[in-house]
Amino acid sequence: MQRILAFLLDSVLIGVIGLPFMLLAPFVGDLAALLLLSVYIVLGLVYALLLEGLLGYTPGKYLFGLVVVKSDGSRCTIPASVLRNLAWIVDVLPTLNLVAMISIYLTDENQRVGDLVANTVVAKQQ
């Protein structure tokens, strides 16, 4: 349950980060709107990929006492974070996270497809 709440909180935070970009886009030219969208995408990537890769958690995971680590207990790396987050596409499409939920339920370490691909687990912070 904490993992779902962390995901929801992170989704809200990413939405809040993107709100100024979405509000400004209709009032600027096409090139400026594309630039705003590009900046928002980069911020979203930094949020998910770098925070998990460097710190092991996003703000949502941190607030709910969760951390992403390698299956052997070592720190998550940027390449592992990139893999687990790219594989999220498999988890979410076209089943709206049903694949992720089934995978988390069926694996001993509660791993979604992205975790299995990247050899990571989401664990309680020590």
C-alpha positions in Angstrom: 0.0 0.0 0.0 2.9 2.4 0.8 4.3 1.8 -2.6 1.0 2.8 -4.3 0.7 5.9 -2.1 4.3 6.9 -2.9 3.6 6.5 -6.6 0.5 8.7 -6.3 2.3 11.4 -4.4 5.2 11.4 -6.9 2.6 11.6 -9.7 1.0 14.7 -8.0 4.4 16.3 -7.5 5.4 15.8 -11.2 2.0 17.2 -12.2 2.6 20.3 -10.0 6.1 20.7 -11.5 4.5 20.6 -15.0 1.6 22.9 -14.2 3.4 26.2 -15.0 4.6 24.7 -18.3 1.1 23.6 -19.3 -0.4 27.0 -18.3 2.2 28.9 -20.3 2.2 26.8 -23.4 -1.0 28.1 -25.0 0.3 31.7 -24.7 3.7 31.3 -26.4 4.6 30.4 -30.0 5.0 26.8 -31.2 8.8 26.8 -30.8 8.5 28.2 -27.2 5.8 25.6 -26.4 8.1 22.9 -27.7 10.9 24.2 -25.5 8.6 24.3 -22.5 7.6 20.7 -23.1 11.2 19.7 -23.5 12.1 21.3 -20.2 9.2 19.5 -18.5 10.3 16.2 -19.9 13.8 16.7 -18.7 12.6 17.6 -15.2 10.4 14.5 -15.2 13.4 12.3 -16.2 15.6 13.9 -13.6 12.9 13.4 -11.0 12.5 9.7 -11.6 15.8 8.5 -13.1 18.4 10.6 -11.3 16.7 10.7 -7.8 16.3 6.9 -7.7 19.7 6.3 -9.4 21.6 8.7 -7.1 19.6 8.6 -3.8 17.6 5.5 -4.2 14.3 7.2 -3.7 11.9 9.9 -5.0 10.2 12.3 -2.5 7.2 10.0 -2.5 9.2 6.9 -1.6 11.2 8.9 1.0 8.1 10.1 2.7 6.7 6.6 2.9 10.0 5.1 4.1 10.8 3.2 0.9 14.1 2.9 -1.0 15.1 1.3 -4.3 18.2 -0.9 -4.0 19.8 -3.6 -6.1 18.6 -7.1 -5.3 21.9 -7.8 -3.5 21.2 -4.8 -1.1 23.7 -2.4 -2.8 22.7 1.1 -3.8 20.6 1.6 -6.9 22.6 3.0 -9.8 21.6 5.3 -12.6 21.7 2.5 -15.2 19.5 0.4 -13.0 17.1 3.3 -12.5 16.9 3.9 -16.2 16.1 0.2 -16.9 13.5 -0.1 -14.2 11.7 3.1 -15.2 11.8 2.3 -19.0 10.3 -1.1 -18.2 7.5 0.7 -16.4 6.0 1.0 -19.9 5.5 -2.8 -19.8 4.0 -2.5 -16.3 1.5 0.2 -17.2 0.6 -0.3 -20.9 -2.0 -1.4 -21.9 -3.3 -2.7 -18.6 -3.1 0.4 -16.3 -0.6 -1.1 -13.9 -2.3 -4.5 -13.8 0.9 -6.2 -14.9 2.8 -4.4 -12.2 0.3 -5.4 -9.5 0.3 -9.0 -10.6 4.1 -9.1 -10.8 4.4 -7.5 -7.3 2.0 -10.0 -5.9 3.6 -13.1 -7.5 7.3 -12.4 -6.9 9.0 -13.2 -3.5 10.5 -9.7 -3.3 7.4 -7.9 -4.5 9.1 -6.8 -7.8 7.3 -5.3 -10.7 8.6 -6.1 -14.3 10.9 -3.0 -14.1 12.5 -4.3 -10.9 13.0 -7.8 -12.4 14.7 -6.3 -15.5 16.9 -4.0 -13.5 17.6 -6.5 -10.7 16.2 -4.0 -8.1 13.8 -4.2 -5.2 11.8 -1.6 -3.3 12.5 -2.0 0.4 11.9 -0.3 3.7 14.5 2.3 4.5 16.9 1.2 7.3 
